[in-house]
């Protein structure tokens, strides 16, 4: 029986009303955001965090750095999840078209094979987060794990000729992985997990040299915290006339580099262990995936001046 345009319009209005009810408004956060806030503050799953984090840390440090995306210059997880998400969304479309069964089955299988490395990269990132982020991350992982199980059930049903059941499982998996994606978006854009926390340094400083302080204020071999136009910086005077200056807050999660260990020309963040080279801020080891802003220095009349390299000064 054909559905009238009036009936379709009424259904779309009901659906739009449901969506508006979930979204934040000008005077209230909305049920969806309120639920996220409750998840961030809930301690029910906290007993799971230490053993899971310890399990992730049993992986070799080099493997964890690769999973973090230090080789890529930004977190690898968001890029890796595009394969399962893209193949599963494409399979959902092909399931609606006649004669596309094998193509849909293949796409689901490809998505399942890509889900494991994507999950590993996600767990590597998760183990270096703060507690509120970890709580949302656990639910994000649980949703995606459930979606993988549903797609595995879908593929199994399809291979046994139970195509209607297979399609049902795949659409349930798509809805579940979409929920997981929404939780991942909350992690990245609301909780700033995985973002570069030093990107604002260049925007906060005008081009050119800025006064830092008298050279005598920075004893040789001692870590000192100073400010450059209200931007906190770590100052380390290596020799009588060599001064190294990095942005103070670690780009991975804002940790205080001035409290970190300095050895072999590098500083190690005390929070999650990211290691940066003092000469140029290069992220020698993760979980930081971006270099730390490093300043050029000079001494004029006994006073230290600093500036960002030319490539970093455009805002």
NORSULGI-V209544 format. One record per backbone hydrogen bond with DSSP energy under -1.0 kcal/mol. CO is the residue of the C=O (numbers start at 0). NH is the residue of the N-H. E is the energy in kcal/mol with one decimal. If there is no record, write none. Layout:
co: [CO:CO]
nh: [NH:NH]
e: [E:E]
This chain:
co: [3:4:5:6:7:8:9:10:11:12:13:14:15:16:18:21:27:29:30:31:32:33:34:35:36:37:44:45:47:48:49:50:51:52:55:59:60:61:62:63:64:64:67:68:68:75:76:79:80:81:82:83:84:85:86:87:88:89:90:92:93:99:100:101:102:103:104:105:106:107:108:109:113:114:115:116:117:118:119:120:121:122:124:125:129:130:131:132:133:134:135:136:137:138:139:140:141:142:143:144:145:146:147:148:149:150:151:152:153:154:155:156:157:160:161:162:163:164:165:166:167:168:169:170:171:172:173:174:175:176:177:178:179:180:181:182:183:184:185:185:186:195:197:199:209:212:213:214:218:223:225:227:230:231:232:233:234:235:236:241:241:243:244:245:247:249:250:254:255:256:260:262:264:265:266:268:273:274:274:275:276:280:281:281:284:292:295:297:299:301:302:303:303:304:305:306:308:309]
nh: [7:8:9:10:11:12:13:14:15:16:17:18:19:20:22:31:24:33:34:35:36:37:38:39:40:41:47:48:51:52:53:54:55:56:58:63:64:65:66:67:68:69:75:71:72:79:80:82:84:85:86:87:88:89:90:91:92:93:94:95:96:103:104:105:106:107:108:109:110:111:112:113:117:118:119:120:121:122:123:124:125:126:127:128:133:134:135:136:137:138:139:140:141:142:143:144:145:146:147:148:149:150:151:152:153:154:155:156:157:158:159:161:160:162:165:166:167:168:169:170:171:172:173:174:175:176:177:178:179:180:181:182:183:184:185:186:187:188:189:190:192:198:200:203:305:303:216:217:221:234:232:230:227:247:225:245:223:243:220:237:238:235:294:233:256:253:196:249:258:259:267:265:277:262:275:272:268:283:284:266:280:291:276:283:274:246:306:304:302:214:299:211:212:297:209:295:311:312]
e: [-2.2:-2.4:-2.2:-2.3:-2.4:-2.1:-2.1:-2.5:-2.6:-2.3:-2.1:-2.2:-2.6:-1.8:-1.3:-1.5:-2.4:-2.3:-2.4:-1.9:-2.3:-2.0:-2.1:-2.3:-1.4:-1.1:-1.8:-1.3:-1.8:-2.9:-2.6:-2.0:-2.1:-2.1:-1.7:-2.3:-2.4:-1.9:-2.3:-2.5:-1.7:-2.0:-1.5:-1.2:-1.6:-2.4:-2.1:-1.0:-2.0:-2.6:-2.7:-2.3:-2.1:-2.2:-2.3:-1.8:-1.5:-2.5:-2.0:-1.4:-1.5:-2.3:-2.6:-2.5:-2.2:-2.1:-2.1:-2.5:-2.4:-2.1:-2.1:-1.8:-1.4:-2.4:-2.4:-2.1:-1.8:-2.5:-2.3:-1.9:-2.7:-2.0:-1.6:-1.7:-2.8:-2.2:-1.5:-2.6:-2.3:-1.3:-2.4:-2.6:-2.5:-2.5:-2.0:-2.6:-2.3:-2.0:-2.3:-2.1:-2.0:-2.4:-2.3:-2.2:-2.2:-2.6:-2.2:-2.4:-2.4:-2.4:-1.1:-2.6:-1.7:-1.4:-2.3:-2.8:-2.1:-2.4:-2.2:-2.4:-2.0:-2.4:-2.3:-2.0:-2.0:-2.9:-1.7:-1.6:-2.1:-2.2:-2.1:-2.1:-2.2:-2.4:-1.9:-2.1:-2.2:-3.1:-1.6:-2.1:-2.7:-1.0:-1.8:-1.5:-2.7:-3.4:-1.7:-1.7:-1.6:-3.2:-2.8:-1.5:-2.4:-2.1:-2.3:-2.0:-2.3:-3.1:-3.2:-1.5:-1.2:-2.9:-2.6:-3.2:-2.5:-2.8:-2.8:-3.1:-1.6:-1.9:-2.6:-1.6:-2.7:-2.2:-2.7:-1.3:-3.3:-1.6:-1.2:-2.5:-2.7:-3.2:-2.5:-1.3:-1.5:-2.3:-1.9:-2.9:-1.4:-2.7:-3.0:-2.9:-1.2:-2.0:-2.9:-3.2:-2.0:-1.2]
